[in-house]
Amino acid sequence: MKNTRYDGYLGPRMSRAVQKKRVANVIANELTDKQRRAVVGYYIENKTLPQLAEEFGVNKSTVWRTLRRGEVRMRRLLKY
């Protein structure tokens, strides 16, 4: 039985290069400075939460909250 609500549309198919460019643009232009430093430090530079907390001069729970807020903001902005 065919689903009448679904006509085969799977959403836009973006290339990996376009996806990376969009993510880089959101990180550079839409995140706060603290969120950007946390996201880049954690995901790109592979730093741990305690390392980032020491670098920022705050508790690691503060870094975790900042990181999560940045992730939520990125997800919201990258929806298409």
Secondary structure per residue as TSV (DSSP state, phi and psi in degrees):
chain	resnum	aa	ss	phi	psi
A	1	M	-	360.0	132.1
A	2	K	-	-84.7	137.7
A	3	N	-	-78.3	116.2
A	4	T	T	-76.8	-18.2
A	5	R	T	-82.0	-17.2
A	6	Y	-	-116.1	116.0
A	7	D	-	-106.0	21.7
A	8	G	S	94.9	-2.9
A	9	Y	-	-73.2	123.9
A	10	L	-	-111.1	10.1
A	11	G	-	86.8	168.1
A	12	P	-	-65.9	136.9
A	13	R	-	-101.6	104.3
A	14	M	-	-95.9	147.3
A	15	S	-	-71.0	162.0
A	16	R	H	-59.8	-38.6
A	17	A	H	-64.0	-41.3
A	18	V	H	-67.0	-41.3
A	19	Q	H	-60.6	-45.8
A	20	K	H	-62.3	-39.8
A	21	K	H	-64.3	-41.4
A	22	R	H	-64.4	-43.3
A	23	V	H	-63.6	-45.4
A	24	A	H	-61.5	-39.1
A	25	N	H	-64.8	-42.6
A	26	V	H	-65.3	-43.7
A	27	I	H	-61.7	-43.4
A	28	A	H	-73.9	-35.2
A	29	N	H	-112.2	-20.4
A	30	E	T	-111.7	-19.2
A	31	L	S	-89.1	152.8
A	32	T	-	-69.9	167.0
A	33	D	H	-59.8	-44.4
A	34	K	H	-65.3	-42.3
A	35	Q	H	-63.4	-42.8
A	36	R	H	-61.1	-47.9
A	37	R	H	-62.3	-38.2
A	38	A	H	-68.3	-46.8
A	39	V	H	-64.0	-47.7
A	40	V	I	-64.5	-44.1
A	41	G	I	-63.0	-42.4
A	42	Y	I	-77.1	-48.8
A	43	Y	I	-90.7	-32.2
A	44	I	I	-97.5	-44.6
A	45	E	S	-90.0	-2.0
A	46	N	-	55.6	39.4
A	47	K	-	-84.7	152.0
A	48	T	-	-85.7	166.0
A	49	L	H	-61.1	-43.3
A	50	P	H	-62.2	-36.3
A	51	Q	H	-64.5	-44.3
A	52	L	H	-65.7	-38.9
A	53	A	H	-62.8	-41.9
A	54	E	H	-65.0	-41.6
A	55	E	H	-64.1	-40.4
A	56	F	H	-82.7	-18.5
A	57	G	T	77.3	31.1
A	58	V	S	-133.0	176.4
A	59	N	-	-73.9	153.0
A	60	K	H	-66.7	-26.2
A	61	S	H	-67.1	-31.5
A	62	T	H	-67.6	-40.0
A	63	V	H	-65.2	-41.7
A	64	W	H	-60.7	-45.5
A	65	R	H	-63.5	-41.7
A	66	T	H	-63.4	-42.2
A	67	L	H	-62.4	-46.0
A	68	R	H	-64.0	-41.2
A	69	R	H	-62.9	-39.6
A	70	G	H	-64.0	-41.4
A	71	E	H	-64.3	-43.2
A	72	V	H	-62.4	-43.0
A	73	R	H	-63.6	-42.2
A	74	M	H	-63.6	-44.6
A	75	R	H	-60.2	-43.4
A	76	R	H	-63.3	-41.7
A	77	L	H	-76.7	-24.4
A	78	L	H	-92.0	-3.4
A	79	K	-	-65.1	145.8
A	80	Y	-	-131.7	360.0
